[in-house]
């Protein structure tokens, strides 16, 4: 997990990214069948987010564990997911691989807005 060097520190004194790793390590200590991560990248800087992506992949592969992620950080979602479920206002909108989701017109419209057709009516 990359936190052994900080083992003598009080958790609240750890840098934010290390605190998140500690939270994940505590969850893994329970030997779960499913690991639920609710916005794990919230508040992280880009370097911490990249490290988190690597950690999630390692956990998934090494522990043969299903990881369910609720996240708004699309780079993270697209880079660590095998399947993605998209909600729009709490209702299912789409399901598929990252490539399928990225090219889904309903997802694009819901999250990026409808493209202007050029007639001046926006």
PyMOL CGO cylinders between C-alpha atoms (Angstrom):
from pymol import cmd
from pymol.cgo import CYLINDER

trace = [
    CYLINDER, 0.00, 0.00, 0.00, 3.01, 2.28, 0.26, 0.3, 1, 1, 1, 1, 1, 1,
    CYLINDER, 3.01, 2.28, 0.26, 2.27, 3.46, 3.78, 0.3, 1, 1, 1, 1, 1, 1,
    CYLINDER, 2.27, 3.46, 3.78, 4.64, 1.27, 5.82, 0.3, 1, 1, 1, 1, 1, 1,
    CYLINDER, 4.64, 1.27, 5.82, 7.12, 4.12, 6.27, 0.3, 1, 1, 1, 1, 1, 1,
    CYLINDER, 7.12, 4.12, 6.27, 4.43, 6.16, 8.05, 0.3, 1, 1, 1, 1, 1, 1,
    CYLINDER, 4.43, 6.16, 8.05, 3.40, 3.34, 10.42, 0.3, 1, 1, 1, 1, 1, 1,
    CYLINDER, 3.40, 3.34, 10.42, 4.37, 5.32, 13.54, 0.3, 1, 1, 1, 1, 1, 1,
    CYLINDER, 4.37, 5.32, 13.54, 2.44, 8.45, 12.53, 0.3, 1, 1, 1, 1, 1, 1,
    CYLINDER, 2.44, 8.45, 12.53, -0.99, 9.30, 13.86, 0.3, 1, 1, 1, 1, 1, 1,
    CYLINDER, -0.99, 9.30, 13.86, -3.46, 8.88, 10.98, 0.3, 1, 1, 1, 1, 1, 1,
    CYLINDER, -3.46, 8.88, 10.98, -4.69, 12.47, 11.14, 0.3, 1, 1, 1, 1, 1, 1,
    CYLINDER, -4.69, 12.47, 11.14, -1.11, 13.68, 10.55, 0.3, 1, 1, 1, 1, 1, 1,
    CYLINDER, -1.11, 13.68, 10.55, -0.72, 11.71, 7.31, 0.3, 1, 1, 1, 1, 1, 1,
    CYLINDER, -0.72, 11.71, 7.31, -0.91, 13.57, 3.99, 0.3, 1, 1, 1, 1, 1, 1,
    CYLINDER, -0.91, 13.57, 3.99, -4.40, 13.34, 2.48, 0.3, 1, 1, 1, 1, 1, 1,
    CYLINDER, -4.40, 13.34, 2.48, -3.48, 10.78, -0.19, 0.3, 1, 1, 1, 1, 1, 1,
    CYLINDER, -3.48, 10.78, -0.19, -1.87, 8.57, 2.46, 0.3, 1, 1, 1, 1, 1, 1,
    CYLINDER, -1.87, 8.57, 2.46, -5.00, 8.84, 4.63, 0.3, 1, 1, 1, 1, 1, 1,
    CYLINDER, -5.00, 8.84, 4.63, -7.06, 7.52, 1.72, 0.3, 1, 1, 1, 1, 1, 1,
    CYLINDER, -7.06, 7.52, 1.72, -4.64, 4.60, 1.29, 0.3, 1, 1, 1, 1, 1, 1,
    CYLINDER, -4.64, 4.60, 1.29, -4.95, 3.85, 5.00, 0.3, 1, 1, 1, 1, 1, 1,
    CYLINDER, -4.95, 3.85, 5.00, -8.75, 3.82, 4.72, 0.3, 1, 1, 1, 1, 1, 1,
    CYLINDER, -8.75, 3.82, 4.72, -8.54, 1.36, 1.82, 0.3, 1, 1, 1, 1, 1, 1,
    CYLINDER, -8.54, 1.36, 1.82, -6.03, -0.81, 3.73, 0.3, 1, 1, 1, 1, 1, 1,
    CYLINDER, -6.03, -0.81, 3.73, -8.41, -0.94, 6.70, 0.3, 1, 1, 1, 1, 1, 1,
    CYLINDER, -8.41, -0.94, 6.70, -11.22, -2.08, 4.41, 0.3, 1, 1, 1, 1, 1, 1,
    CYLINDER, -11.22, -2.08, 4.41, -9.00, -4.75, 2.83, 0.3, 1, 1, 1, 1, 1, 1,
    CYLINDER, -9.00, -4.75, 2.83, -8.11, -6.08, 6.29, 0.3, 1, 1, 1, 1, 1, 1,
    CYLINDER, -8.11, -6.08, 6.29, -11.69, -7.35, 6.57, 0.3, 1, 1, 1, 1, 1, 1,
    CYLINDER, -11.69, -7.35, 6.57, -11.12, -9.68, 3.56, 0.3, 1, 1, 1, 1, 1, 1,
    CYLINDER, -11.12, -9.68, 3.56, -14.06, -8.29, 1.57, 0.3, 1, 1, 1, 1, 1, 1,
    CYLINDER, -14.06, -8.29, 1.57, -15.65, -9.86, -1.50, 0.3, 1, 1, 1, 1, 1, 1,
    CYLINDER, -15.65, -9.86, -1.50, -16.59, -6.38, -2.74, 0.3, 1, 1, 1, 1, 1, 1,
    CYLINDER, -16.59, -6.38, -2.74, -14.74, -3.13, -2.12, 0.3, 1, 1, 1, 1, 1, 1,
    CYLINDER, -14.74, -3.13, -2.12, -16.94, -0.03, -2.37, 0.3, 1, 1, 1, 1, 1, 1,
    CYLINDER, -16.94, -0.03, -2.37, -15.09, 3.25, -2.90, 0.3, 1, 1, 1, 1, 1, 1,
    CYLINDER, -15.09, 3.25, -2.90, -17.23, 6.38, -2.72, 0.3, 1, 1, 1, 1, 1, 1,
    CYLINDER, -17.23, 6.38, -2.72, -15.47, 9.22, -4.56, 0.3, 1, 1, 1, 1, 1, 1,
    CYLINDER, -15.47, 9.22, -4.56, -11.98, 8.01, -3.65, 0.3, 1, 1, 1, 1, 1, 1,
    CYLINDER, -11.98, 8.01, -3.65, -10.28, 10.77, -5.68, 0.3, 1, 1, 1, 1, 1, 1,
    CYLINDER, -10.28, 10.77, -5.68, -12.16, 13.62, -3.99, 0.3, 1, 1, 1, 1, 1, 1,
    CYLINDER, -12.16, 13.62, -3.99, -9.70, 16.24, -2.81, 0.3, 1, 1, 1, 1, 1, 1,
    CYLINDER, -9.70, 16.24, -2.81, -6.68, 14.55, -4.37, 0.3, 1, 1, 1, 1, 1, 1,
    CYLINDER, -6.68, 14.55, -4.37, -4.14, 16.31, -6.54, 0.3, 1, 1, 1, 1, 1, 1,
    CYLINDER, -4.14, 16.31, -6.54, -3.31, 14.84, -10.00, 0.3, 1, 1, 1, 1, 1, 1,
    CYLINDER, -3.31, 14.84, -10.00, -0.28, 12.89, -8.73, 0.3, 1, 1, 1, 1, 1, 1,
    CYLINDER, -0.28, 12.89, -8.73, -2.29, 11.35, -5.88, 0.3, 1, 1, 1, 1, 1, 1,
    CYLINDER, -2.29, 11.35, -5.88, -5.07, 10.46, -8.32, 0.3, 1, 1, 1, 1, 1, 1,
    CYLINDER, -5.07, 10.46, -8.32, -2.65, 8.66, -10.66, 0.3, 1, 1, 1, 1, 1, 1,
    CYLINDER, -2.65, 8.66, -10.66, -1.25, 6.72, -7.69, 0.3, 1, 1, 1, 1, 1, 1,
    CYLINDER, -1.25, 6.72, -7.69, -4.80, 5.86, -6.65, 0.3, 1, 1, 1, 1, 1, 1,
    CYLINDER, -4.80, 5.86, -6.65, -5.55, 4.50, -10.14, 0.3, 1, 1, 1, 1, 1, 1,
    CYLINDER, -5.55, 4.50, -10.14, -2.53, 2.22, -9.89, 0.3, 1, 1, 1, 1, 1, 1,
    CYLINDER, -2.53, 2.22, -9.89, -3.56, 1.12, -6.40, 0.3, 1, 1, 1, 1, 1, 1,
    CYLINDER, -3.56, 1.12, -6.40, -7.12, 0.28, -7.47, 0.3, 1, 1, 1, 1, 1, 1,
    CYLINDER, -7.12, 0.28, -7.47, -5.83, -1.80, -10.41, 0.3, 1, 1, 1, 1, 1, 1,
    CYLINDER, -5.83, -1.80, -10.41, -3.38, -3.60, -8.13, 0.3, 1, 1, 1, 1, 1, 1,
    CYLINDER, -3.38, -3.60, -8.13, -6.07, -4.36, -5.54, 0.3, 1, 1, 1, 1, 1, 1,
    CYLINDER, -6.07, -4.36, -5.54, -8.44, -5.64, -8.21, 0.3, 1, 1, 1, 1, 1, 1,
    CYLINDER, -8.44, -5.64, -8.21, -5.83, -7.89, -9.78, 0.3, 1, 1, 1, 1, 1, 1,
    CYLINDER, -5.83, -7.89, -9.78, -3.88, -9.09, -6.74, 0.3, 1, 1, 1, 1, 1, 1,
    CYLINDER, -3.88, -9.09, -6.74, -6.89, -9.83, -4.53, 0.3, 1, 1, 1, 1, 1, 1,
    CYLINDER, -6.89, -9.83, -4.53, -9.20, -10.88, -7.42, 0.3, 1, 1, 1, 1, 1, 1,
    CYLINDER, -9.20, -10.88, -7.42, -11.64, -8.43, -5.91, 0.3, 1, 1, 1, 1, 1, 1,
    CYLINDER, -11.64, -8.43, -5.91, -14.63, -6.64, -7.35, 0.3, 1, 1, 1, 1, 1, 1,
    CYLINDER, -14.63, -6.64, -7.35, -14.24, -2.90, -6.84, 0.3, 1, 1, 1, 1, 1, 1,
    CYLINDER, -14.24, -2.90, -6.84, -17.34, -0.72, -7.09, 0.3, 1, 1, 1, 1, 1, 1,
    CYLINDER, -17.34, -0.72, -7.09, -16.46, 2.94, -7.54, 0.3, 1, 1, 1, 1, 1, 1,
    CYLINDER, -16.46, 2.94, -7.54, -18.80, 5.90, -7.27, 0.3, 1, 1, 1, 1, 1, 1,
    CYLINDER, -18.80, 5.90, -7.27, -16.81, 8.72, -8.82, 0.3, 1, 1, 1, 1, 1, 1,
    CYLINDER, -16.81, 8.72, -8.82, -17.09, 11.93, -10.84, 0.3, 1, 1, 1, 1, 1, 1,
    CYLINDER, -17.09, 11.93, -10.84, -13.43, 11.90, -11.89, 0.3, 1, 1, 1, 1, 1, 1,
    CYLINDER, -13.43, 11.90, -11.89, -13.85, 10.48, -15.41, 0.3, 1, 1, 1, 1, 1, 1,
    CYLINDER, -13.85, 10.48, -15.41, -10.16, 9.83, -16.10, 0.3, 1, 1, 1, 1, 1, 1,
    CYLINDER, -10.16, 9.83, -16.10, -10.06, 7.56, -13.06, 0.3, 1, 1, 1, 1, 1, 1,
    CYLINDER, -10.06, 7.56, -13.06, -13.30, 5.79, -13.98, 0.3, 1, 1, 1, 1, 1, 1,
    CYLINDER, -13.30, 5.79, -13.98, -12.27, 5.22, -17.61, 0.3, 1, 1, 1, 1, 1, 1,
    CYLINDER, -12.27, 5.22, -17.61, -8.80, 3.97, -16.67, 0.3, 1, 1, 1, 1, 1, 1,
    CYLINDER, -8.80, 3.97, -16.67, -9.67, 1.44, -13.96, 0.3, 1, 1, 1, 1, 1, 1,
    CYLINDER, -9.67, 1.44, -13.96, -13.08, 0.11, -15.01, 0.3, 1, 1, 1, 1, 1, 1,
    CYLINDER, -13.08, 0.11, -15.01, -14.04, -2.97, -16.97, 0.3, 1, 1, 1, 1, 1, 1,
    CYLINDER, -14.04, -2.97, -16.97, -17.74, -2.00, -16.92, 0.3, 1, 1, 1, 1, 1, 1,
    CYLINDER, -17.74, -2.00, -16.92, -19.36, 1.34, -16.25, 0.3, 1, 1, 1, 1, 1, 1,
    CYLINDER, -19.36, 1.34, -16.25, -22.91, 2.16, -15.20, 0.3, 1, 1, 1, 1, 1, 1,
    CYLINDER, -22.91, 2.16, -15.20, -23.93, 5.78, -15.80, 0.3, 1, 1, 1, 1, 1, 1,
    CYLINDER, -23.93, 5.78, -15.80, -26.69, 7.47, -13.85, 0.3, 1, 1, 1, 1, 1, 1,
    CYLINDER, -26.69, 7.47, -13.85, -28.42, 10.70, -14.81, 0.3, 1, 1, 1, 1, 1, 1,
    CYLINDER, -28.42, 10.70, -14.81, -30.40, 12.34, -12.03, 0.3, 1, 1, 1, 1, 1, 1,
    CYLINDER, -30.40, 12.34, -12.03, -30.32, 9.04, -10.14, 0.3, 1, 1, 1, 1, 1, 1,
    CYLINDER, -30.32, 9.04, -10.14, -31.73, 6.96, -13.00, 0.3, 1, 1, 1, 1, 1, 1,
    CYLINDER, -31.73, 6.96, -13.00, -29.81, 4.43, -15.12, 0.3, 1, 1, 1, 1, 1, 1,
    CYLINDER, -29.81, 4.43, -15.12, -28.71, 5.96, -18.41, 0.3, 1, 1, 1, 1, 1, 1,
    CYLINDER, -28.71, 5.96, -18.41, -26.14, 3.57, -19.88, 0.3, 1, 1, 1, 1, 1, 1,
    CYLINDER, -26.14, 3.57, -19.88, -24.03, 0.50, -19.22, 0.3, 1, 1, 1, 1, 1, 1,
    CYLINDER, -24.03, 0.50, -19.22, -20.97, -0.74, -21.05, 0.3, 1, 1, 1, 1, 1, 1,
    CYLINDER, -20.97, -0.74, -21.05, -17.24, -0.78, -21.44, 0.3, 1, 1, 1, 1, 1, 1,
    CYLINDER, -17.24, -0.78, -21.44, -15.32, 2.48, -21.14, 0.3, 1, 1, 1, 1, 1, 1,
    CYLINDER, -15.32, 2.48, -21.14, -15.15, 2.73, -24.95, 0.3, 1, 1, 1, 1, 1, 1,
    CYLINDER, -15.15, 2.73, -24.95, -18.91, 2.16, -25.28, 0.3, 1, 1, 1, 1, 1, 1,
    CYLINDER, -18.91, 2.16, -25.28, -19.68, 4.77, -22.62, 0.3, 1, 1, 1, 1, 1, 1,
    CYLINDER, -19.68, 4.77, -22.62, -17.36, 7.36, -24.18, 0.3, 1, 1, 1, 1, 1, 1,
    CYLINDER, -17.36, 7.36, -24.18, -19.14, 7.05, -27.52, 0.3, 1, 1, 1, 1, 1, 1,
    CYLINDER, -19.14, 7.05, -27.52, -22.71, 6.74, -26.19, 0.3, 1, 1, 1, 1, 1, 1,
    CYLINDER, -22.71, 6.74, -26.19, -24.77, 9.69, -27.54, 0.3, 1, 1, 1, 1, 1, 1,
    CYLINDER, -24.77, 9.69, -27.54, -27.11, 9.73, -24.52, 0.3, 1, 1, 1, 1, 1, 1,
    CYLINDER, -27.11, 9.73, -24.52, -24.17, 9.96, -22.11, 0.3, 1, 1, 1, 1, 1, 1,
    CYLINDER, -24.17, 9.96, -22.11, -22.54, 12.67, -24.19, 0.3, 1, 1, 1, 1, 1, 1,
    CYLINDER, -22.54, 12.67, -24.19, -25.75, 14.70, -24.30, 0.3, 1, 1, 1, 1, 1, 1,
    CYLINDER, -25.75, 14.70, -24.30, -26.45, 14.28, -20.57, 0.3, 1, 1, 1, 1, 1, 1,
    CYLINDER, -26.45, 14.28, -20.57, -22.96, 15.19, -19.43, 0.3, 1, 1, 1, 1, 1, 1,
    CYLINDER, -22.96, 15.19, -19.43, -21.65, 17.52, -22.13, 0.3, 1, 1, 1, 1, 1, 1,
    CYLINDER, -21.65, 17.52, -22.13, -24.87, 19.00, -23.44, 0.3, 1, 1, 1, 1, 1, 1,
    CYLINDER, -24.87, 19.00, -23.44, -26.47, 18.78, -26.85, 0.3, 1, 1, 1, 1, 1, 1,
    CYLINDER, -26.47, 18.78, -26.85, -24.37, 20.06, -29.74, 0.3, 1, 1, 1, 1, 1, 1,
    CYLINDER, -24.37, 20.06, -29.74, -25.71, 23.25, -31.32, 0.3, 1, 1, 1, 1, 1, 1,
    CYLINDER, -25.71, 23.25, -31.32, -27.04, 22.51, -34.82, 0.3, 1, 1, 1, 1, 1, 1,
    CYLINDER, -27.04, 22.51, -34.82, -25.98, 25.96, -36.03, 0.3, 1, 1, 1, 1, 1, 1,
    CYLINDER, -25.98, 25.96, -36.03, -29.45, 27.41, -36.65, 0.3, 1, 1, 1, 1, 1, 1,
    CYLINDER, -29.45, 27.41, -36.65, -29.09, 29.95, -33.85, 0.3, 1, 1, 1, 1, 1, 1,
    CYLINDER, -29.09, 29.95, -33.85, -31.65, 28.26, -31.59, 0.3, 1, 1, 1, 1, 1, 1,
    CYLINDER, -31.65, 28.26, -31.59, -29.66, 27.16, -28.56, 0.3, 1, 1, 1, 1, 1, 1,
]
cmd.load_cgo(trace, "trace")
